[in-house]
Amino acid sequence: MLERLITEAIGKFNAKSAEDPALARELEGIRKTVQIEVEDGDWYHFALENGNVGALLHGSIENPDIRVMASTETLTRLWTNELRVMKAFVSKRLQVKGSIEDLLRLKKFF
């Protein structure tokens, strides 16, 4: 279920980027890798390049720009809007590592 939710979020992000010229301009020329580390499950990664997120892939990658770490339950609740990002972050159920600039871009997924 989590993989499906992440894949749906990627699809929504790509649609938003295609429809929103301001977002597309903001992300133009940017390439970032994101690794999702599920504490009690599989790890995933994807790349954001020129405003488009590529396919969700299984496993880890070397030196991701952004690392997202949480349990399956936390990530599922985030993507179904049952849990707010800031609450998960403050309660340490969600950890995110990366530059401030990259983290602000990642926020657009939630």
Backbone as CSV, one residue per row, in Angstrom:
resi,resn,N_x,N_y,N_z,CA_x,CA_y,CA_z,C_x,C_y,C_z
1,MET,0.816,-1.195,0.000,0.000,0.000,0.000,0.866,1.268,0.000
2,LEU,1.939,1.278,0.789,2.804,2.452,0.852,3.403,2.768,-0.514
3,GLU,3.881,1.740,-1.209,4.467,1.958,-2.536,3.441,2.595,-3.476
4,ARG,2.206,2.141,-3.408,1.143,2.703,-4.255,0.912,4.167,-3.904
5,LEU,0.902,4.493,-2.608,0.689,5.874,-2.183,1.825,6.791,-2.650
6,ILE,3.051,6.308,-2.549,4.192,7.117,-3.004,4.113,7.319,-4.517
7,THR,3.776,6.258,-5.239,3.650,6.350,-6.696,2.548,7.337,-7.079
8,GLU,1.429,7.309,-6.355,0.343,8.266,-6.615,0.804,9.695,-6.331
9,ALA,1.556,9.883,-5.241,2.058,11.216,-4.904,3.001,11.733,-5.992
10,ILE,3.818,10.840,-6.534,4.714,11.228,-7.632,3.888,11.659,-8.843
11,GLY,2.852,10.902,-9.158,1.985,11.253,-10.285,1.319,12.600,-10.093
12,LYS,0.820,12.858,-8.891,0.182,14.148,-8.599,1.189,15.288,-8.702
13,PHE,2.400,15.060,-8.183,3.433,16.090,-8.260,3.772,16.396,-9.719
14,ASN,3.957,15.353,-10.523,4.291,15.556,-11.937,3.177,16.292,-12.672
15,ALA,1.917,15.973,-12.360,0.785,16.665,-12.983,0.774,18.130,-12.570
16,LYS,1.015,18.383,-11.282,1.049,19.761,-10.790,2.172,20.544,-11.449
17,SER,3.327,19.930,-11.573,4.464,20.594,-12.204,4.176,20.910,-13.672
18,ALA,3.485,20.002,-14.343,3.153,20.213,-15.761,2.114,21.323,-15.940
19,GLU,1.241,21.493,-14.947,0.155,22.471,-15.055,0.503,23.827,-14.448
20,ASP,1.542,23.895,-13.641,1.879,25.117,-12.917,3.195,25.685,-13.449
21,PRO,3.124,26.681,-14.328,4.343,27.237,-14.920,5.321,27.794,-13.879
22,ALA,4.813,28.359,-12.783,5.700,28.909,-11.753,6.496,27.799,-11.078
23,LEU,5.843,26.689,-10.777,6.538,25.554,-10.173,7.547,24.975,-11.155
24,ALA,7.157,24.837,-12.409,8.067,24.306,-13.429,9.314,25.186,-13.555
25,ARG,9.136,26.511,-13.536,10.281,27.428,-13.614,11.175,27.293,-12.390
26,GLU,10.550,27.156,-11.217,11.305,27.030,-9.971,12.189,25.777,-9.981
27,LEU,11.723,24.719,-10.615,12.443,23.441,-10.605,13.301,23.210,-11.850
28,GLU,13.259,24.145,-12.792,14.024,24.002,-14.028,15.525,23.912,-13.739
29,GLY,16.169,22.927,-14.331,17.608,22.762,-14.189,18.047,22.111,-12.883
30,ILE,17.098,21.703,-12.062,17.431,21.106,-10.770,17.355,19.588,-10.870
31,ARG,18.373,18.930,-10.300,18.383,17.468,-10.223,18.720,17.084,-8.798
32,LYS,17.808,16.367,-8.174,17.982,15.917,-6.797,17.553,14.459,-6.689
33,THR,18.238,13.730,-5.820,17.845,12.356,-5.544,17.257,12.297,-4.133
34,VAL,16.208,11.496,-4.002,15.508,11.357,-2.728,15.462,9.877,-2.374
35,GLN,15.829,9.583,-1.145,15.769,8.210,-0.654,14.765,8.160,0.496
36,ILE,13.822,7.234,0.425,12.828,7.042,1.474,13.209,5.778,2.227
37,GLU,13.572,5.953,3.480,14.040,4.851,4.310,12.918,4.449,5.260
38,VAL,12.228,3.373,4.920,11.105,2.905,5.722,11.670,2.014,6.826
39,GLU,11.513,2.448,8.064,12.132,1.766,9.202,11.732,0.300,9.312
40,ASP,10.499,-0.005,8.965,9.994,-1.365,9.110,9.607,-1.979,7.763
41,GLY,10.263,-1.529,6.699,9.903,-2.033,5.377,10.985,-1.776,4.352
42,ASP,10.566,-1.754,3.101,11.483,-1.547,1.984,11.951,-0.096,1.921
43,TRP,13.083,0.099,1.297,13.593,1.441,1.014,13.321,1.733,-0.461
44,TYR,13.120,3.016,-0.761,12.825,3.453,-2.123,13.677,4.673,-2.448
45,HIS,13.773,4.963,-3.736,14.420,6.208,-4.137,13.871,6.648,-5.493
46,PHE,14.046,7.933,-5.757,13.641,8.511,-7.038,14.467,9.759,-7.283
47,ALA,14.410,10.230,-8.506,15.133,11.456,-8.869,14.139,12.504,-9.354
48,LEU,14.374,13.729,-8.927,13.647,14.893,-9.423,14.585,15.581,-10.394
49,GLU,14.124,15.736,-11.633,14.969,16.378,-12.637,14.116,17.263,-13.531
50,ASN,14.466,18.560,-13.569,13.756,19.542,-14.387,12.252,19.521,-14.146
51,GLY,11.860,19.431,-12.880,10.443,19.514,-12.536,9.668,18.229,-12.680
52,ASN,10.340,17.152,-13.002,9.659,15.874,-13.175,10.314,14.820,-12.288
53,VAL,9.478,14.058,-11.589,9.981,12.978,-10.758,9.932,11.692,-11.569
54,GLY,11.055,10.994,-11.585,11.135,9.728,-12.306,10.457,8.614,-11.530
55,ALA,10.602,7.414,-12.032,9.965,6.246,-11.433,10.465,5.996,-10.019
56,LEU,9.588,5.445,-9.204,9.953,5.017,-7.860,10.689,3.692,-7.975
57,LEU,11.896,3.642,-7.424,12.726,2.449,-7.517,12.974,1.873,-6.126
58,HIS,13.150,0.571,-6.057,13.429,-0.102,-4.790,14.906,0.007,-4.441
59,GLY,15.194,-0.003,-3.143,16.564,-0.052,-2.666,17.129,1.315,-2.345
60,SER,18.382,1.296,-1.937,19.064,2.533,-1.567,19.960,3.001,-2.707
61,ILE,20.382,4.252,-2.602,21.333,4.814,-3.557,22.456,5.454,-2.762
62,GLU,23.562,5.633,-3.411,24.706,6.242,-2.767,24.560,7.758,-2.756
63,ASN,24.754,8.369,-1.601,24.758,9.825,-1.423,23.496,10.529,-1.933
64,PRO,22.317,10.167,-1.420,21.112,10.893,-1.847,21.165,12.342,-1.352
65,ASP,20.537,13.240,-2.095,20.479,14.642,-1.679,19.547,14.826,-0.480
66,ILE,18.470,14.040,-0.454,17.482,14.119,0.614,17.194,12.712,1.112
67,ARG,17.177,12.562,2.430,16.814,11.279,3.048,15.568,11.505,3.902
68,VAL,14.551,10.672,3.677,13.316,10.708,4.458,13.249,9.407,5.235
69,MET,13.110,9.499,6.566,13.120,8.308,7.412,11.887,8.292,8.306
70,ALA,11.128,7.192,8.230,9.925,7.050,9.052,9.426,5.615,8.945
71,SER,8.429,5.304,9.765,7.813,3.981,9.712,6.771,3.939,8.601
72,THR,6.354,2.740,8.262,5.289,2.569,7.265,4.034,3.307,7.711
73,GLU,3.687,3.167,8.985,2.477,3.818,9.501,2.562,5.338,9.354
74,THR,3.679,5.920,9.749,3.834,7.374,9.661,3.744,7.850,8.221
75,LEU,4.466,7.203,7.324,4.434,7.618,5.915,3.039,7.457,5.315
76,THR,2.370,6.364,5.646,1.012,6.151,5.142,0.084,7.239,5.653
77,ARG,0.168,7.558,6.927,-0.688,8.595,7.500,-0.373,9.973,6.917
78,LEU,0.886,10.223,6.578,1.240,11.493,5.933,0.595,11.602,4.561
79,TRP,0.723,10.548,3.752,0.211,10.602,2.388,-1.307,10.499,2.300
80,THR,-1.960,10.056,3.377,-3.426,10.031,3.395,-3.991,11.218,4.179
81,ASN,-3.121,12.146,4.544,-3.495,13.373,5.270,-4.095,13.116,6.644
82,GLU,-3.803,11.972,7.242,-4.245,11.697,8.611,-3.253,12.282,9.621
83,LEU,-2.080,12.660,9.148,-1.026,13.209,10.002,-0.385,14.382,9.276
84,ARG,-0.203,15.465,9.994,0.424,16.649,9.417,1.942,16.498,9.486
85,VAL,2.626,17.024,8.484,4.076,16.896,8.385,4.772,17.485,9.611
86,MET,4.369,18.678,10.018,5.040,19.317,11.151,4.855,18.517,12.439
87,LYS,3.675,17.962,12.650,3.438,17.148,13.848,4.333,15.909,13.834
88,ALA,4.444,15.261,12.665,5.303,14.080,12.542,6.763,14.452,12.771
89,PHE,7.162,15.598,12.261,8.544,16.049,12.409,8.863,16.387,13.865
90,VAL,7.996,17.160,14.503,8.219,17.584,15.890,8.207,16.386,16.836
91,SER,7.343,15.419,16.563,7.257,14.235,17.424,8.332,13.201,17.088
92,LYS,9.189,13.537,16.140,10.316,12.685,15.714,9.874,11.368,15.070
93,ARG,8.635,11.328,14.595,8.184,10.158,13.831,8.672,10.252,12.385
94,LEU,9.039,11.454,11.981,9.555,11.708,10.637,10.882,12.435,10.780
95,GLN,11.902,11.921,10.119,13.197,12.589,10.080,13.544,12.838,8.619
96,VAL,14.057,14.017,8.367,14.440,14.381,7.006,15.821,15.001,7.065
97,LYS,16.705,14.529,6.213,18.076,15.045,6.163,18.332,15.589,4.759
98,GLY,18.894,16.782,4.713,19.213,17.431,3.448,19.394,18.916,3.701
99,SER,19.719,19.649,2.663,19.869,21.097,2.812,18.495,21.738,3.012
100,ILE,18.464,22.887,3.627,17.208,23.607,3.859,16.492,23.844,2.531
101,GLU,17.226,24.264,1.533,16.651,24.522,0.211,15.979,23.263,-0.341
102,ASP,16.666,22.125,-0.234,16.109,20.862,-0.718,14.878,20.459,0.086
103,LEU,14.914,20.673,1.390,13.784,20.300,2.233,12.546,21.124,1.897
104,LEU,12.726,22.377,1.559,11.590,23.204,1.168,10.972,22.701,-0.141
105,ARG,11.797,22.213,-1.037,11.273,21.623,-2.274,10.501,20.342,-1.977
106,LEU,11.035,19.538,-1.076,10.397,18.275,-0.724,9.014,18.513,-0.118
107,LYS,8.846,19.613,0.569,7.572,19.950,1.207,6.424,19.953,0.193
108,LYS,6.720,20.225,-1.048,5.686,20.282,-2.089,5.043,18.906,-2.325
109,PHE,5.670,17.839,-1.843,5.109,16.496,-1.990,3.988,16.244,-1.005
110,PHE,3.974,16.958,0.115,3.007,16.666,1.178,1.855,17.649,1.155
